[in-house]
Each structure stands twice: as C-alpha cells, then as structure tokens.
C-alpha cells in the first residue's frame, strides 16, 4: 500500500508508537511518506533513520509563536486547545504539493495534536490513531496530578476534548486506541464502537533484548520522560512513600531515575541519599540491563506504559502499580509483580531483591509475555486491515 503518515511531531525512540508503526509498515512492504511537524525542542534525532525508512519525509517547522497563537485563537471556541496546537498553514501548503505529486491509498493521522492536520488531506481515507482517550486522561489529571499547571490545563480543555472525541468516527473513517479502557471511553462519549479498534503498543524485541551485563542486586531503575507530569508524580510517590520502606530493610539499595528533561522537582529528588537522577542518556538499555528490578509506580494515566514493556523485553523483572499494568494481559506474580499500595510495592521489591531465582523467573516470564503479545509486526498487520477498510 501507499500510505501518507501524518504526525504532529517527529517519530523517535521516545515517541515509540508512531516510530515503530512506521518501521513495521515499511518492513511489511508498504511505501510510506511521512509528513511531520517539528515543534520547539524537537531535535529530530531519528531523522536519518526516518529518511532511510520512508519513501519521502517532509518536515514542517512549527514555532512556539505559532502554537501560542493557535491556543489563543482556540480559547473562545469549542475546539480543543490540544488539537488547535498543530494548526499550520505551512503544513497545508506542503500537503497540497504532496497530494498533487502522488496517489495514496490511505492516510494515518497520529494523536489528538495531529487531528487538525487531516483537514488538509482533501478527502483521503483516514485512520486516526487516537493512541489514548485524552479526555479520560484529563479526568485523571484533574483528580490526581500534583501540578497545579497540569490540572488547570486539563480543566480548561476537558469538556472541549470530550465533545471532540465524541465525534471521532464522524471525522475519520477508522479510529485506533491502545487499550479497551480508552475504546470504551470514546464509545461512552458518542463515537461509533464499530469503527474503533484496539491495537496495543508493541515493543522492539530486537532492540530491547537481554544483554550480557552483570546485574547489580541492589539497583532499582525507573525510566521515562521526566518532564511528563504523570512520571513526576510517580517518582515522587516512589521516593517519598515507597523507598523509605525498602531502605528500612535494605539501606544500600540505590534508585536510578533515568530519562530526559527532569523537572526541578525530579532533580531535587536526586539530593535524597540512594537516589540518582541521570537526566538524558544516550542508550536506555544498559540501565535496564544492570538493574535488579524496574519499578513503575504510575499513579494515573491511560493506555499502555511502554516503560513496562521495554523492561520486560530486557528480562528485567518489573514491580508496578495496578495502573501501570491495567492495559496488559499479564499474570500478576508470574510476568510481573503488581501492588496497589506503597506497602505492597515495597514488599514486592524486597522479595525480588532477596531472591536471584525469583528475579530470573519473573524476568524470563516477562520476556516471554512480550514476545507472545506485543509484536509491532502484528500491530502493523492490523493497521493494514484498517487502511483497507477506510479506503
């Protein structure tokens, strides 16, 4: 198939879902043209690989001034500010040129921030990857986010986003999400469930694989983009509520918080004895490979936690909150260990630290689970069926 892949940002190893969809679609023999905005701070580190994969790549700069103007214009309307963020006359011009030069079977539209870009595609059949229900996320942010700024943004955009997500199947031929909870949320808002398909995230099993590095039996790791409010809340819970219970019995345990753009609040956690905040790292895999346990204490969120899948793929045993595993079909106690209180999570961490055999068993089971259930190739095959249905 000839596909036009439209994204409000450049896919990369951090923006896992669109990046791996692209790779898998190309590997399956599809010809893909990528059109992506490049917002402020997006360094385009994956551009060389994207240009190698795609038939063509069109990058449209998207300035901070433009995003602020878009937000201001959307404010007095009923249109979601998160969707208005990506409105771009430059994209519209580029799309007109691309469509004039070539024929496409379908367009893939990425995320709520990319939804507005579909207006420039002149009736091309569309598959919209909502990824998550953003209104479901905003509801959880209002309830649980520690940041006043995050709660205010959610409050401002929640009702607008609910209205928009209730009309997704009127705007797009097919819609995808990562989990059944997100699908059900969209249906409750009014979108047609017959045209909403759940396609879980995969994991790159060739990239994230066990490495011959010695594991430190007293090392824990938390991974993620550390400017994201849900990750900030998660590590605050981890350091302030869970680790004191671990340190009471294992005072030499060290926690590594690994991920780019740590906020001042996250950096401050690095002053706690036994906590190391790394900031951005060139390669996440050695940090997972050397840890005895990967911890994901996500308090709120939607969709699938990629950090959990990546750790499992590396055979690193995972301890997580119920929220972090809610979209997975894992078996607690076999594939990973799940706790719903700080005490339960701390107990699971200590159980794993005390037993090399248990760590090995959970790590092996976790790898087997992602091999069986989270292949990007199978996800891409399901996308291809949706592109055909949309045409």
C-alpha positions, 0 to 999 in steps of 0.5 A: 500500500501507499500510505501518507503518515501524518504526525504532529511531531517527529517519530523517535525512540521516545515517541515509540508508537508512531516510530515503530508503526512506521518501521513495521509498515515499511518492513511489511512492504508498504511505501510510506511518506511521512509528513511531520511537524517539528515543534520547539525542542524537537531535535529530530534525532531519528531523522536519518533513520526516518529518511532511510525508512520512508519513501519521502519525509517532509518536515514542517517547522512549527514555532512556539509563536505559532502554537501560542497563537493557535491556543489563543485563537482556540480559547473562545471556541469549542475546539480543543486547545490540544488539537488547535496546537498543530494548526499550520498553514505551512503544513497545508501548503506542503500537503497540497504539493504532496497530494498533487505529486502522488496517489495514496491509498490511505492516510494515518493521522497520529494523536489528538495534536495531529487531528487538525492536520487531516483537514488538509488531506482533501478527502483521503481515507483516514485512520486516526490513531487516537493512541489514548482517550485524552479526555479520560486522561484529563479526568485523571489529571484533574483528580490526581496530578500534583501540578497545579499547571497540569490540572488547570490545563486539563480543566480548561480543555476537558469538556472541549476534548470530550465533545471532540472525541465524541465525534471521532468516527464522524471525522475519520473513517477508522479510529485506533486506541491502545487499550479497551479502557480508552475504546470504551471511553470514546464509545461512552462519549458518542463515537461509533464502537464499530469503527474503533479498534484496539491495537496495543503498543508493541515493543522492539524485541530486537532492540530491547533484548537481554544483554550480557551485563552483570546485574547489580542486586541492589539497583532499582531503575525507573525510566521515562520522560521526566518532564511528563507530569504523570512520571513526576508524580510517580517518582515522587510517590516512589521516593517519598512513600515507597523507598523509605520502606525498602531502605528500612530493610535494605539501606544500600539499595540505590534508585536510578531515575533515568530519562530526559528533561527532569523537572526541578522537582525530579532533580531535587529528588536526586539530593535524597541519599540512594537516589540518582537522577541521570537526566538524558542518556544516550542508550536506555538499555544498559540501565535496564540491563544492570538493574535488579528490578524496574519499578513503575509506580504510575499513579494515573494515566491511560493506555499502555506504559511502554516503560513496562514493556521495554523492561520486560523485553530486557528480562528485567523483572518489573514491580508496578502499580495496578495502573501501570499494568491495567492495559496488559494481559499479564499474570500478576506474580508470574510476568510481573509483580503488581501492588496497589499500595506503597506497602505492597510495592515495597514488599514486592521489591524486597522479595525480588531483591532477596531472591536471584531465582525469583528475579530470573523467573519473573524476568524470563516470564516477562520476556516471554509475555512480550514476545507472545503479545506485543509484536509491532509486526502484528500491530502493523498487520492490523493497521493494514486491515484498517487502511483497507477498510477506510479506503 
